[in-house]
Amino acid sequence: MKNLITFGIALLICFSTFAQTSSLSPVQLERKLFLDAKVKKSKIYLIASAAVLTGGILSLTTDDKATSVGQSAFIVGVFTTPYNLVRYGLWTRKRNKFYKKHNILRPKK
């Protein structure tokens, strides 16, 4: 019974999403998919650069022979994390403007 309810809710969400995107022209739908992909990709880059920065900091704090690797990772993380953070913010802002202009609801997590 629980699986049936979950399936029903998922089906309603799919229909709601399809109803929102079915009113878009093919060019607008392509733009929506492009913006969604860019936001997702930039978020992955941001998480990866933050992980590199964290790994660089952690390897610098330990007394290993891998301090040169830690220094390199720290330097890379220091320069790429702010860049990826700004890029993620810009793509998210563009996507949110597009969604607001076309009255598309963003999926809730």
C-alpha positions as CSV (number, residue, x, y, z in Angstrom):
1,M,0.0,0.0,0.0
2,K,2.8,2.4,0.9
3,N,4.5,1.7,-2.5
4,L,1.2,2.5,-4.3
5,I,0.9,5.8,-2.5
6,T,4.5,6.6,-3.3
7,F,4.0,5.7,-6.9
8,G,0.8,7.9,-7.0
9,I,2.7,10.9,-5.6
10,A,5.6,10.4,-8.0
11,L,3.1,10.2,-10.9
12,L,1.4,13.4,-9.9
13,I,4.7,15.2,-9.6
14,C,5.6,14.0,-13.1
15,F,2.3,15.2,-14.5
16,S,2.8,18.6,-12.8
17,T,6.3,19.0,-14.2
18,F,5.1,17.9,-17.7
19,A,2.2,20.4,-17.5
20,Q,4.6,23.2,-16.7
21,T,7.0,22.4,-19.5
22,S,4.4,21.4,-22.1
23,S,3.5,25.1,-22.6
24,L,7.1,26.0,-23.5
25,S,8.2,26.2,-27.1
26,P,11.0,23.9,-28.2
27,V,13.5,26.8,-28.0
28,Q,12.4,27.6,-24.4
29,L,12.5,24.0,-23.4
30,E,16.0,23.6,-24.8
31,R,17.0,26.7,-22.9
32,K,15.5,25.3,-19.7
33,L,17.4,22.0,-20.1
34,F,20.6,23.9,-20.9
35,L,20.3,26.1,-17.7
36,D,19.4,23.1,-15.5
37,A,22.4,21.2,-16.8
38,K,24.8,24.2,-16.3
39,V,23.5,24.6,-12.7
40,K,24.0,21.0,-11.9
41,K,27.4,20.8,-13.5
42,S,28.7,24.0,-11.8
43,K,27.4,22.6,-8.5
44,I,29.4,19.4,-9.0
45,Y,32.5,21.5,-9.9
46,L,32.0,23.6,-6.7
47,I,31.8,20.5,-4.5
48,A,34.9,19.0,-6.2
49,S,37.0,22.1,-5.7
50,A,35.8,22.4,-2.1
51,A,36.9,18.8,-1.6
52,V,40.3,19.5,-3.1
53,L,40.7,22.5,-0.8
54,T,39.7,20.5,2.2
55,G,42.1,17.7,1.2
56,G,44.9,20.2,0.7
57,I,44.3,21.7,4.1
58,L,44.1,18.3,5.8
59,S,47.3,17.0,4.1
60,L,49.1,20.2,5.2
61,T,48.2,19.7,8.8
62,T,49.6,16.2,8.9
63,D,53.4,15.5,9.1
64,D,53.7,13.3,6.0
65,K,56.1,13.4,3.2
66,A,53.3,14.4,0.9
67,T,53.4,18.0,1.8
68,S,54.1,19.1,-1.7
69,V,50.9,17.4,-2.8
70,G,49.1,19.1,0.0
71,Q,50.5,22.5,-1.0
72,S,49.5,22.0,-4.6
73,A,46.0,20.9,-3.7
74,F,45.7,23.8,-1.3
75,I,46.8,26.3,-4.0
76,V,44.5,24.8,-6.6
77,G,41.6,24.8,-4.1
78,V,42.2,28.4,-3.1
79,F,41.9,29.6,-6.7
80,T,39.2,27.3,-8.1
81,T,36.7,27.3,-5.2
82,P,35.8,31.1,-5.4
83,Y,35.7,30.9,-9.2
84,N,33.3,27.9,-9.1
85,L,31.2,29.5,-6.3
86,V,30.7,32.6,-8.5
87,R,30.0,30.5,-11.6
88,Y,27.4,28.5,-9.7
89,G,25.8,31.7,-8.4
90,L,25.6,33.2,-11.9
91,W,24.1,30.1,-13.5
92,T,21.6,29.7,-10.6
93,R,20.5,33.3,-11.0
94,K,20.0,32.9,-14.8
95,R,18.0,29.8,-14.2
96,N,15.8,31.4,-11.5
97,K,15.1,34.4,-13.8
98,F,14.1,32.0,-16.6
99,Y,11.8,30.0,-14.3
100,K,10.2,33.2,-12.9
101,K,9.7,34.6,-16.4
102,H,7.9,31.4,-17.6
103,N,6.2,30.6,-14.3
104,I,7.9,27.3,-13.8
105,L,8.0,25.9,-10.2
106,R,11.3,24.5,-9.1
107,P,11.2,21.0,-7.7
108,K,11.4,20.8,-3.9
109,K,13.9,18.5,-2.3
